[in-house]
Amino acid sequence: MDRDAVERAQRRLAGLREGRVDNATLEATLERARAALEELAERSAELEATMPQRLGGALEDALRTEVLPVARHIAEVRGLSGQTIRRLERLQNDLDAERASRVEDLALVVDLITSGWRGVERRLDRLERILDRLERSLEDRPVASLYRIEEQRRPSA
């Protein structure tokens, strides 16, 4: 504030304390108050008219700068999660196919082992039959005498 205005205000206050009121000063003060009220009314009407537009613009700017990037991030996360789900489903299908293949392989190995043991069992049965025949033929034959050559060559002393 400038000093001149402060001095005028102090003089007026001093005059009011003394009880002297100048009508011209009072009228001028009232006129200034009316003008200030009119200006205040105009500015508030102007604010009422422009405030919704300004507020809407500010909200749009805020949404554009803050919410749209978040929406993009959410869409990206949604896409990545869908891609992850598809990959997991493909892995599950691959694992199921691999498991079925391993079960088939195991069944084949079991069949091969079983048929191998059946072959071994048949061979053992055949060998047992051969041994039985040999034993029977040896039992049926007369026993041969066994002479040692060493005993035959020794002169009788």
Secondary structure per residue as TSV (DSSP state, phi and psi in degrees):
chain	resnum	aa	ss	phi	psi
A	1	M	-	360.0	151.9
A	2	D	-	-91.8	157.3
A	3	R	H	-67.3	-33.4
A	4	D	H	-62.3	-42.9
A	5	A	H	-66.2	-37.4
A	6	V	H	-65.6	-41.7
A	7	E	H	-65.2	-40.9
A	8	R	H	-62.6	-42.3
A	9	A	H	-64.6	-37.8
A	10	Q	H	-67.6	-38.8
A	11	R	H	-65.2	-40.8
A	12	R	H	-64.5	-42.3
A	13	L	H	-62.6	-40.9
A	14	A	H	-65.3	-39.0
A	15	G	H	-65.8	-38.6
A	16	L	H	-66.3	-35.1
A	17	R	H	-66.8	-33.6
A	18	E	H	-79.2	-12.4
A	19	G	T	94.0	2.7
A	20	R	-	-96.8	125.0
A	21	V	-	-121.9	126.9
A	22	D	-	-92.1	126.2
A	23	N	H	-61.7	-38.5
A	24	A	H	-64.4	-41.2
A	25	T	H	-66.2	-42.0
A	26	L	H	-63.5	-43.4
A	27	E	H	-63.6	-41.2
A	28	A	H	-64.7	-40.1
A	29	T	H	-66.2	-43.5
A	30	L	H	-63.2	-40.1
A	31	E	H	-63.9	-42.4
A	32	R	H	-64.5	-38.8
A	33	A	H	-64.7	-42.2
A	34	R	H	-62.9	-43.1
A	35	A	H	-63.2	-40.7
A	36	A	H	-65.9	-39.2
A	37	L	H	-65.4	-41.1
A	38	E	H	-63.8	-42.7
A	39	E	H	-63.8	-39.7
A	40	L	H	-63.6	-41.4
A	41	A	H	-64.7	-41.8
A	42	E	H	-62.4	-45.1
A	43	R	H	-66.7	-38.2
A	44	S	H	-68.3	-37.1
A	45	A	H	-65.0	-40.9
A	46	E	H	-63.0	-42.5
A	47	L	H	-64.9	-39.9
A	48	E	H	-61.4	-37.1
A	49	A	H	-75.1	-40.2
A	50	T	H	-94.9	-18.0
A	51	M	H	-62.0	-46.0
A	52	P	H	-60.0	-40.1
A	53	Q	H	-66.4	-44.4
A	54	R	H	-65.5	-41.1
A	55	L	H	-66.4	-41.8
A	56	G	H	-61.6	-43.0
A	57	G	H	-62.8	-42.1
A	58	A	H	-64.2	-40.3
A	59	L	H	-65.4	-41.4
A	60	E	H	-62.2	-42.9
A	61	D	H	-62.2	-43.1
A	62	A	H	-63.9	-43.0
A	63	L	I	-62.8	-42.5
A	64	R	I	-63.3	-42.7
A	65	T	I	-82.6	-29.1
A	66	E	I	-105.4	-45.9
A	67	V	I	-84.0	-39.2
A	68	L	H	-60.9	-43.5
A	69	P	H	-61.6	-36.6
A	70	V	H	-65.8	-40.6
A	71	A	H	-63.1	-39.0
A	72	R	H	-63.3	-42.7
A	73	H	H	-62.6	-41.9
A	74	I	H	-63.8	-42.6
A	75	A	H	-63.7	-39.4
A	76	E	H	-65.1	-42.9
A	77	V	H	-63.3	-40.9
A	78	R	H	-61.3	-44.8
A	79	G	H	-63.4	-43.2
A	80	L	H	-65.7	-37.8
A	81	S	H	-67.8	-38.0
A	82	G	H	-62.8	-42.0
A	83	Q	H	-63.8	-41.3
A	84	T	H	-63.3	-41.4
A	85	I	H	-63.0	-43.3
A	86	R	H	-62.4	-41.9
A	87	R	H	-64.3	-40.9
A	88	L	H	-64.3	-40.3
A	89	E	H	-63.6	-40.7
A	90	R	H	-64.8	-42.1
A	91	L	H	-61.8	-40.9
A	92	Q	H	-62.1	-43.4
A	93	N	H	-63.4	-42.8
A	94	D	H	-61.7	-43.2
A	95	L	H	-64.3	-40.8
A	96	D	H	-62.4	-43.9
A	97	A	H	-64.4	-42.3
A	98	E	H	-63.7	-41.8
A	99	R	H	-62.6	-45.1
A	100	A	H	-62.1	-39.7
A	101	S	H	-64.4	-42.0
A	102	R	H	-65.2	-38.1
A	103	V	H	-64.5	-41.7
A	104	E	H	-62.6	-42.7
A	105	D	H	-61.0	-42.8
A	106	L	H	-64.0	-41.3
A	107	A	H	-62.1	-39.9
A	108	L	H	-64.5	-44.1
A	109	V	H	-61.7	-43.1
A	110	V	H	-61.8	-42.9
A	111	D	H	-62.7	-42.1
A	112	L	H	-64.0	-44.5
A	113	I	H	-63.8	-43.0
A	114	T	H	-61.9	-46.7
A	115	S	H	-66.5	-35.1
A	116	G	H	-62.7	-44.8
A	117	W	H	-67.8	-33.5
A	118	R	H	-63.8	-40.9
A	119	G	H	-63.4	-42.8
A	120	V	H	-61.9	-42.1
A	121	E	H	-63.5	-41.3
A	122	R	H	-63.0	-42.4
A	123	R	H	-64.7	-42.6
A	124	L	H	-62.6	-41.0
A	125	D	H	-61.0	-42.7
A	126	R	H	-63.8	-42.9
A	127	L	H	-64.0	-39.4
A	128	E	H	-63.7	-40.5
A	129	R	H	-64.4	-40.9
A	130	I	H	-63.4	-44.4
A	131	L	H	-63.3	-40.7
A	132	D	H	-60.5	-44.3
A	133	R	H	-63.2	-40.9
A	134	L	H	-64.3	-43.8
A	135	E	H	-62.5	-43.5
A	136	R	H	-64.4	-40.1
A	137	S	H	-68.6	-32.3
A	138	L	H	-72.6	-34.6
A	139	E	H	-70.5	-34.7
A	140	D	H	-76.6	-25.9
A	141	R	S	-76.5	149.5
A	142	P	-	-73.3	150.0
A	143	V	-	-76.6	133.0
A	144	A	-	-88.4	149.3
A	145	S	-	-79.9	144.1
A	146	L	-	-110.6	121.5
A	147	Y	-	-117.2	134.7
A	148	R	-	-89.8	138.6
A	149	I	H	-68.7	-35.4
A	150	E	H	-62.9	-38.6
A	151	E	H	-70.7	-31.4
A	152	Q	H	-73.9	-32.0
A	153	R	H	-82.7	-22.2
A	154	R	S	-71.4	128.3
A	155	P	-	-72.3	147.4
A	156	S	-	-73.0	129.6
A	157	A	-	-94.7	360.0
